[in-house]
């Protein structure tokens, strides 16, 4: 019907008859069916209507004529052209002109370039049309149907239109009516689909200026106030309490540095939006094989006693039922404990998946983890009964595995299980898609995704690098079998909550405009089973909904260990491609899987990584228990960027430790990893300057991640100061004038204003913000402090220290573990701080009562200081005193001894 309109806008001049001449450098538009009228087109370059999926607003002030008036002028102008030309001019409103090139400018040299005006107007209504009556007007039946379809499409879209007005010698002509959303003039739904498939698959959504600008302004104001605050504090020491004053100033300076490192990486927060319909239009055309990229999904597990097989089963079933072409997806399970229980459970999973996967796709259910689905649904009772039978079989395997036979586990063929010795066993690979009588097909005969069981070789004397080593083994095995260009990694307790999660990631990875430089797409972690008050900040809302949004506006979020889709090329240590870079694609080679199984076994042997770059430049990076942070950091240093994807329906959900003891031990591991990074060659303070790929604010974020545990040292000192002041009668601040007190008041107000505005643009609730502040203090005076010493012993002396956790049963049914304290050394210090501040308040109150009313003024400052500490430690105190007979006696004894010694040293 005609060629597509190019990105630049076209300006139209009407030229009267005579016939068209051969013109050079000028585009010619001949209106279909018009033998008398020639139209000369002269193109002027203008910005493209869309950039990276962002819609641009046009200036309505540029509209000079009302559209109806333009139409009337056009009708008057063309009345003399004859009845034969009427339908042709109507086609300029509906169809598309044919573009011709290669003609010269008219010899008279009077060609004028008309002005072009854009504006947004209401939809121009079309006159009613009878297809039979107007058959002569619209030609063939096909063309008539197309016009009808175009009318329906126009009524459904109801979008703003752009009227392009071109002027010559006071004549007005409407050249095109162009749909603003599609950028294609008068081409109907078929062309709409073509254009939609060519548009960006995602877009950035910048925060409204009325939300982000006040936030930035308050940050600058707070920075100025902090500078004046320290000017006063340093120039006004306290002579009779110089040691306390100096300690407090040093602590406050460290807090200010920590705040700067945490605050400024949140300067450019953004949101993102994906277009799944455009992804389907581009890569899943009707009647053709899907062009979506292959994806390998990695799930890692170690000990089935700590990671129940039923939980792992739900994760794998949610993966197998995901909304993605089955021939494009494979699932790999890494069993680093070489447990026969895990293997038997996977066999049961592969059989139950034959019923579960078609059920998910038939009814389009969410989520597709059966345990989570049937917990909230009461329909499909037959399928629920089948799932309950599956649970019984899995739980029977668990019960059977409680006691290992003396001769070890025996497989069905009578041979010993190779993994009877979990620390010394050969490598194992089992492709479960070939198990059973029905192979890899469900009960409806449809193909199922591939499921592969992998257990790497373990030998005594080798450093297997824990999870990072297991992940690298999966990278190599999957490269031999399927070699998908993208990899999703999940923990064994994180199931797919949104069946379109992979498609969400592909909107970024397969976007031609931005995808080539994206190393991974990180999704936020969401959790189930947390108490409503989230007492110990398990949701980590500030980190996932504030910090990572800020990093997404710089170079991308950090990698957080799970719920992340990687580009395999980035894991192989490559730099991001340039415009002239290597575009060689990674090929899927599953067809040669049987021939490659021997090589796949070889690549997960213990000695394969010797004298190689695996763990140094390739795959997951070794050197820290938080291998996730280090891996993402190395990718960003090479120049890659990452993307933060937050779909409306959470992509993944998992479980989190609910009681304080488990939560503190989890935080201890994270903090230990940060200390290891800070003391290693990969410390962001001095690593990654070569090439200059790591942006400044991104480096500040990584520095903050590396040094944040060291904030525990000034925090413990600062939480101790109120008790010292109350017991000794001294204070860290001298007597202030009214002008000096303004700086303190301004500082507190700026802190509150920053928090309020941050909650405003991020959508975080105030109770979530407050829980985060409380747990920052609780973890700082416990887990972070011990992580510093543990990291120093490990990195400098090579001594590994562990804090033993002993379980204590709980009798409560709902959130019973919330009060199930477990004996750990981490609980002693915060308990001691609670005791000494309470003792200080009691001693201080007794002193002011004895000395009279003149002592009440200084006492209130000290009391507020101690109250600040107790309020932040309140969740810990409530958990400690929540239930009777749950506090370990040894913890109370040690805390009382330390509090008593401290009080005797500082009492006046």
Secondary structure, 3 states (H helix, E strand, C coil): CCCCCCCCCEEEEEECCCCCCCCCCEEEEECCCCCCCEEEEEECCCCCCEECCEECCCCHHHCCCCHHHHHHHHHHHCHHHCHHHHHHHHHHHHCCCEEEEEECCCCCCCCCCCCCECCEECCCCCCCCCCCCCHHHHCCHHHHHHHHHHHHHHHHHCCCEEEEEEEECCEEEEEEEEECCCCCECCHHHHHHHHHHHCCCEEEEECCHHHHHHHHHHHHHHHHHHHHHHHHHHHCCCHHHHHHHHHHHHHHHHHHHHHHHHHHHHCCCEEEEECHHHHHHHHCCCCCCCCCCCEEEEEEECCCCCCCHHHHHHHHHHHHCCCCCHHHEEEEEEECCCCHHHHHHHHHHHHHHHHHHHHHHHHCCCCCCHHHHHHHCCCCHHHHHHHHHHHHHHHHHHHHCCCCCCCCCECCCCCECCCCCCCCECCEEEEHHHCCCCCCECCCCCECCEEEEEECCECCCCCCCHHHHHHHHHHHHHHHHCCCCEEEEEECCCEECCCCHHHHHHHHHCCCCCHHHEEEEEECCEEECCCCCCCCCCCCHHHHHHHHHHHHCCCCCCCCCCCEEEEHHHHCCCCCCCCCCCCCCCCCCHHHHHHHHHHHHHHCCHHHHCCCCECCCECCCCCCCCHHHHHHHHHHHCCCEEEEECCCCCCEEEECCCCHHHHHHHHHHHHHHHHHHHCCCCCCCCCCCCCCCCCHHHHHHHHHHHHHHHHHHHHHHHHHHHHHHHHHCCCCCCCCCHHHHHHHHHHHHHHHHHHHHHHHHHCCCHHHHHHHHHHHHHHHCCHHHHHHHHHHHHHHHCCCCCCCCECCCCCCCCCHHHHCCCECCHHHHHHHHHHHHHHHHHHHHHHHHHHCHHHHHHHHHHHHHHHHHHHHCHHHHHHHHCCCCCCCHHHHHHHHHHHHHHHHHHCC
